[in-house]
Amino acid sequence: MLLRAEASLMEQQEWACTRCSRTIGPGDTLVFGAGGLSHVDCRRPRVLSTEERALLFLHCCDHSVECAPCASSFRLSELGSDLRGHTNLCPHCRQDLTDGVRAHLYKCDMVSEEVRRRAQAVRAASERLVKESCELGDVVDVLRQEVETALQALKEAMRQSSPGNPESDSGPTLR
């Protein structure tokens, strides 16, 4: 039988990054390693994933994202970075526009609906894993497997929709 104090401690349990030991938040971009769950980049926990960056490069490099503080729009290729590794920065006010870039990706018509749906499924499964991390045992293992399965499905959808793939109807081949 658990005491109330013990139950309270179990409810408050959170995932800690295996590399930096900081708490993993629901919006953080994660990677599964041999040691467990960790940030893709501990200095920038909400950084775009490799798959998100690849989709942006392939489909959205000339698209724009808005900066609310500047009330301006900038093409993704115009966004800045700094020496500390921050990317997707407004070229005028240095505001981090990563969330806006991600939002663009998830609604861009140039990315196939299937790929967008799969990318959103990966993000949603990762967020659910973090949010429900206080539940121990099998539930966490099931959620982790769900994230891994969603990521594999996204990679397969990206491969099938990539230019030059004979199974793809996405247009001309890049040479």
N, C-alpha and C positions, 0 to 999 in steps of 0.2 A: 504494500500500500504506500502511495506517495503522499508525503506531507504537502501542504499548500505551498510552502516555500520552495520545495523541490519541483513541484508542478510549474510554478511561476518561472523558475530558472529554465526549465525545459522549453516553455513557451517562448522565452526570450532568446533561445539559441539562434545564432545567425551563422551564415557561411563566412569564413575568413579566407582570403586569398592565400594560397599555399606559398606564394612568392613574397608578398609584401606584408601579409598578416592583417591588412585592413579589411573591414567588413565589405562584402560584396553587396551592392545595391541592385534593385530591380532593373535599372536602366543600364547597368554595366555590360560591356561586351566580354564574353567569357570564352575560355578554352579549357578543354578537359585534358589534363596531363596525367602522367603515371602517379603523381602525388595527390591528385584530386583537382578541384576546381580552382582556377585562377583567372585574373584579368589578362586580356590579350596584351595590354600595355598598362602596367601598374601606375605610371605617371599620369595616364589619361584613361581612366576606367571606362568612359563612354565613347571611346574612339570607334570609328567605323571598322567593321570586320573586313577581312580579306575579301570575302565574297561581295560585300556591299561596295567596296572600292572597285573591284573588277567590273561589277555591273555598271557603276557610274562611268568608268572609263570607256566601256564598250558602247553604252547607250546614251549617256547624258553629258559628255564632255563640253558641249556647246550650250547647255541649258543654264538657266539662271536660278539663283536663290536670293531671297530678300533678306535684307538686314533691317530690322525694325528700328534700332536706334538711329541709323543713318537715313532711314526711309528711302533706301536705294536698292537696286538689284545688281547682282554681279554674276557673271558666268562662273561656273565651277572652276574653270582654268584660271580665273583671275583671283581666286581666294588665296590668301597668304598663309605663311607658316613662320615660325620663329625658331631661334636657336635652341629653345627648350623642348622642341619636338611637337609643339601645338600646331595643328593643321586646321584647315577650313576656317581661317580667320578673315573677317571683313578687312579689305585692303585700306579702309579709311579709319575705322574706330577700333579695329582689332578684336571685335566681339567674336566669340566662338559660334560659328554657324552650323556645327555638326548636326544638331537636332533638325535644323531646317533642311540640310542636305539629305539626311535620312528620310525625312518626311517627303521630300521631292521624289526620292527613289521609289518609295512605296506607292506613289500615285502616278508616276510617269507612264504615259501611254506607249513610249518607245520600248519599254521593257514588257515582255509578254506577260499576260495576266497570270499564267501558270507560275512563272518565275517570281513575280511580285508576291503571289499568294504563298509560295514556299518560303521566300525570304521573311515574310511577316510571320509565318508559322515558326520558323527558327527563333526569331526574336521573342515571340509570345511564349514559346515553350521554355526558353531561358529565363524569362521574367517570372514565369509560374514556378520554375524550379527554385529560384531565389526566394520568392514570396512564401512558398510552402516549405521552406527549409527547416522550419521548426518541427515538422513531422519527421520522425526518425524511421530508419529501417527501409522496408520495402517500398514505401511511397516515394522516397527520394530516389531509389534505384530506378523505379518505373519512370519518373520524370526525367532523370538523366538519360535513360534509353530513348525517351521521346524526343529530347533535344538532339541526340546523336542521329536518330532516324530522320528527323526533319532536316538536319544539316546535309545528310547524304542525299535526300530527295531534292534539296535545293541545288546541290552540285550537279546532279544528274539532269535536272531541268535546265540549268545554265549550259551544260554541255550540249544538250539537244537543241537549244535555241541559239547557240553561238553561230556567228557568220562562218560560212564554209563547211558547216556540217550538212551532209546530204539529207539528213532527216529534218533539217530546219527549214522553215519557210520565211526566214527573217531577212532575206534579201541577198545582195551580191556578196561575193567572197572578197575578203581583204587579202591583198598580196604584197 
